[in-house]
Amino acid sequence: MAAPVLAPMPDGLILGPGYTLRVTALDAATGNLVANVNVGLEVVTGTSSDPTGGGVFAAGPFMMVPGPGA
């Protein structure tokens, strides 16, 4: 099993309703796409930009999308 990778998103990135985060497996040496990769756990953390401190983060629906460009 590969070691976990920490891939931070840029500071100040604003994700709103309808945005999608996509995970792509790349070969660390060449940068080429890697096929047949299973993601066991993905954790996304963020800070609310809502002045009241809530209401920004909504759950799901979460779907696995098959293949590049799907």
Phi and psi in degrees as GROMACS dihedral restraints (atoms count N, CA, C in turn):
[ dihedral_restraints ]
;  ai    aj    ak    al  type     phi  dphi    fc
    3     4     5     6     1   -73.4    20    10
    4     5     6     7     1   155.8    20    10
    6     7     8     9     1   -71.0    20    10
    7     8     9    10     1   147.0    20    10
    9    10    11    12     1   -60.5    20    10
   10    11    12    13     1   149.4    20    10
   12    13    14    15     1  -119.2    20    10
   13    14    15    16     1   132.4    20    10
   15    16    17    18     1   -99.6    20    10
   16    17    18    19     1   116.7    20    10
   18    19    20    21     1  -124.5    20    10
   19    20    21    22     1    87.6    20    10
   21    22    23    24     1   -68.0    20    10
   22    23    24    25     1   148.2    20    10
   24    25    26    27     1   -87.4    20    10
   25    26    27    28     1   158.0    20    10
   27    28    29    30     1   -61.5    20    10
   28    29    30    31     1   144.5    20    10
   30    31    32    33     1   -62.6    20    10
   31    32    33    34     1   142.8    20    10
   33    34    35    36     1    81.1    20    10
   34    35    36    37     1     3.6    20    10
   36    37    38    39     1   -69.2    20    10
   37    38    39    40     1   126.4    20    10
   39    40    41    42     1  -108.7    20    10
   40    41    42    43     1   118.2    20    10
   42    43    44    45     1  -106.9    20    10
   43    44    45    46     1   123.0    20    10
   45    46    47    48     1  -110.6    20    10
   46    47    48    49     1  -177.4    20    10
   48    49    50    51     1   -56.5    20    10
   49    50    51    52     1   137.7    20    10
   51    52    53    54     1    89.7    20    10
   52    53    54    55     1    -7.7    20    10
   54    55    56    57     1   -74.2    20    10
   55    56    57    58     1   152.5    20    10
   57    58    59    60     1  -127.0    20    10
   58    59    60    61     1   135.0    20    10
   60    61    62    63     1  -102.0    20    10
   61    62    63    64     1   127.3    20    10
   63    64    65    66     1  -115.3    20    10
   64    65    66    67     1   136.0    20    10
   66    67    68    69     1  -102.7    20    10
   67    68    69    70     1   126.2    20    10
   69    70    71    72     1  -123.5    20    10
   70    71    72    73     1   132.1    20    10
   72    73    74    75     1   -88.4    20    10
   73    74    75    76     1   124.5    20    10
   75    76    77    78     1  -122.8    20    10
   76    77    78    79     1   144.2    20    10
   78    79    80    81     1   -70.2    20    10
   79    80    81    82     1   126.0    20    10
   81    82    83    84     1   -63.6    20    10
   82    83    84    85     1   -30.2    20    10
   84    85    86    87     1   -83.3    20    10
   85    86    87    88     1   -39.9    20    10
   87    88    89    90     1  -108.8    20    10
   88    89    90    91     1   -22.5    20    10
   90    91    92    93     1    82.3    20    10
   91    92    93    94     1     2.5    20    10
   93    94    95    96     1   -73.6    20    10
   94    95    96    97     1   153.2    20    10
   96    97    98    99     1   -64.3    20    10
   97    98    99   100     1   144.4    20    10
   99   100   101   102     1  -114.8    20    10
  100   101   102   103     1   126.4    20    10
  102   103   104   105     1   -88.2    20    10
  103   104   105   106     1   163.4    20    10
  105   106   107   108     1    58.5    20    10
  106   107   108   109     1    45.2    20    10
  108   109   110   111     1  -102.1    20    10
  109   110   111   112     1   133.9    20    10
  111   112   113   114     1  -106.5    20    10
  112   113   114   115     1   127.9    20    10
  114   115   116   117     1   -93.1    20    10
  115   116   117   118     1   118.3    20    10
  117   118   119   120     1   -86.5    20    10
  118   119   120   121     1   -35.1    20    10
  120   121   122   123     1  -155.2    20    10
  121   122   123   124     1   132.1    20    10
  123   124   125   126     1  -128.5    20    10
  124   125   126   127     1   127.4    20    10
  126   127   128   129     1  -119.5    20    10
  127   128   129   130     1   125.2    20    10
  129   130   131   132     1  -118.5    20    10
  130   131   132   133     1   124.8    20    10
  132   133   134   135     1  -118.4    20    10
  133   134   135   136     1   152.9    20    10
  135   136   137   138     1  -160.5    20    10
  136   137   138   139     1   178.8    20    10
  138   139   140   141     1  -121.2    20    10
  139   140   141   142     1   134.5    20    10
  141   142   143   144     1   -68.1    20    10
  142   143   144   145     1   136.6    20    10
  144   145   146   147     1  -100.1    20    10
  145   146   147   148     1     0.9    20    10
  147   148   149   150     1   -73.0    20    10
  148   149   150   151     1   126.3    20    10
  150   151   152   153     1   -57.4    20    10
  151   152   153   154     1   -26.0    20    10
  153   154   155   156     1   -84.2    20    10
  154   155   156   157     1    -9.7    20    10
  156   157   158   159     1    87.2    20    10
  157   158   159   160     1     7.7    20    10
  159   160   161   162     1  -153.2    20    10
  160   161   162   163     1   178.7    20    10
  162   163   164   165     1    83.8    20    10
  163   164   165   166     1    -4.4    20    10
  165   166   167   168     1   -87.8    20    10
  166   167   168   169     1   -42.2    20    10
  168   169   170   171     1   -91.3    20    10
  169   170   171   172     1   122.7    20    10
  171   172   173   174     1  -120.6    20    10
  172   173   174   175     1   152.0    20    10
  174   175   176   177     1   -93.9    20    10
  175   176   177   178     1   144.3    20    10
  177   178   179   180     1    45.3    20    10
  178   179   180   181     1  -174.1    20    10
  180   181   182   183     1   -74.5    20    10
  181   182   183   184     1   140.4    20    10
  183   184   185   186     1  -102.6    20    10
  184   185   186   187     1   128.7    20    10
  186   187   188   189     1  -135.3    20    10
  187   188   189   190     1   140.5    20    10
  189   190   191   192     1   -85.8    20    10
  190   191   192   193     1   129.4    20    10
  192   193   194   195     1  -106.0    20    10
  193   194   195   196     1   124.8    20    10
  195   196   197   198     1   -78.4    20    10
  196   197   198   199     1   130.8    20    10
  198   199   200   201     1    73.6    20    10
  199   200   201   202     1   160.6    20    10
  201   202   203   204     1   -63.3    20    10
  202   203   204   205     1   138.4    20    10
  204   205   206   207     1    72.5    20    10
  205   206   207   208     1    10.1    20    10
